[in-house]
Amino acid sequence: MPETDQKSFEILARTVHEVAGVPTAAIRRESLLVEDLGLDSLALVEVMYVLEERLNIAVPEESLADVKTVMDLLDLF
């Protein structure tokens, strides 16, 4: 896995942990955000907001409609 991909995953995992309290060790690329990690729509929006701030990116909220897994979320940035 390229180093930038690993770094992005680590930032995302840390953010999910901080926002939703999910242990970082439980977060995998294939994890389902709702079923496996217990994120609701509000938590997902908050995760995206924090990621946008940390990474200086902008992701349209409508993009979140198709996000089901951690990998889907990573693909947005």
C-alpha positions as CSV (number, residue, x, y, z in Angstrom):
1,M,0.0,0.0,0.0
2,P,1.4,3.4,-0.9
3,E,2.5,5.5,2.0
4,T,0.0,8.3,1.2
5,D,-2.9,5.8,1.2
6,Q,-1.7,4.5,4.6
7,K,-1.4,8.0,5.9
8,S,-4.9,8.9,4.7
9,F,-6.3,5.8,6.3
10,E,-4.6,6.6,9.6
11,I,-6.0,10.1,9.6
12,L,-9.5,8.8,8.8
13,A,-9.3,6.1,11.5
14,R,-8.1,8.7,14.1
15,T,-11.0,11.0,13.1
16,V,-13.6,8.3,13.4
17,H,-12.2,7.4,16.8
18,E,-12.3,11.0,18.0
19,V,-15.8,11.7,16.6
20,A,-17.6,8.4,17.3
21,G,-15.4,6.7,19.9
22,V,-14.7,3.7,17.7
23,P,-11.3,2.0,18.6
24,T,-8.9,2.6,15.8
25,A,-7.9,-1.1,15.9
26,A,-11.5,-2.0,15.0
27,I,-11.4,0.2,11.8
28,R,-10.6,-1.6,8.6
29,R,-10.8,-0.5,5.0
30,E,-13.7,-2.9,4.4
31,S,-15.6,-1.9,7.5
32,L,-19.2,-0.8,7.0
33,L,-19.6,2.6,8.5
34,V,-23.1,2.0,9.9
35,E,-23.3,-1.8,10.5
36,D,-19.7,-2.4,11.7
37,L,-18.7,0.9,13.2
38,G,-22.0,2.2,14.4
39,L,-21.9,5.6,12.7
40,D,-25.1,7.4,12.1
41,S,-25.7,10.1,9.4
42,L,-24.8,12.9,11.8
43,A,-21.5,11.2,12.9
44,L,-20.6,10.6,9.2
45,V,-21.2,14.3,8.4
46,E,-19.1,15.3,11.4
47,V,-16.3,12.9,10.3
48,M,-16.3,14.5,6.9
49,Y,-16.3,18.0,8.3
50,V,-13.2,17.2,10.5
51,L,-11.5,15.5,7.6
52,E,-12.1,18.5,5.3
53,E,-10.6,20.8,8.0
54,R,-7.6,18.6,8.6
55,L,-6.8,17.8,4.9
56,N,-7.9,21.2,3.5
57,I,-10.3,19.6,1.1
58,A,-14.0,20.1,0.1
59,V,-16.4,17.2,-0.4
60,P,-20.0,17.9,-1.4
61,E,-22.4,16.5,1.1
62,E,-24.4,14.7,-1.6
63,S,-21.3,12.5,-2.2
64,L,-21.9,10.9,1.2
65,A,-25.1,9.3,0.0
66,D,-23.1,6.5,-1.7
67,V,-20.6,6.0,1.1
68,K,-21.0,2.6,2.8
69,T,-17.5,1.5,3.8
70,V,-14.3,3.1,5.1
71,M,-12.8,2.6,1.6
72,D,-15.7,4.5,0.0
73,L,-14.9,7.4,2.4
74,L,-11.2,7.3,1.5
75,D,-12.1,7.4,-2.1
76,L,-13.7,10.9,-1.6
77,F,-10.3,12.3,-0.9
